[in-house]
Amino acid sequence: MSSELFAKSIELMVLGMGMTFSFLILLVLMLNVLRWGVSLLNKIFPEKQEIAKAPVLAVQDNTKLKIAIALAAIKAAK
């Protein structure tokens, strides 16, 4: 009786591991197919490349910065 249960448990274990392994193989194959499909779509419909524009340098009012530097210099001199 116990040998029958042992044989049945081994059979179920092999069946379960086989199903898991086959699912993982199928998953890898489907991911490769999707990767191929996306690369094909990227060749047909490429993404638009934005042209980097030179930043516009605005004239900044550095009055507050100049005051902060002057105050720091006065404090450091004491």
Secondary structure, DSSP 8 states (H G I E B T S, - for coil): -HHHHHHHHHHHHHHHHHHHHHHHHHHHHHHHHHHHHHHHHHHHS-----------------HHHHHHHHHHHHHHH-
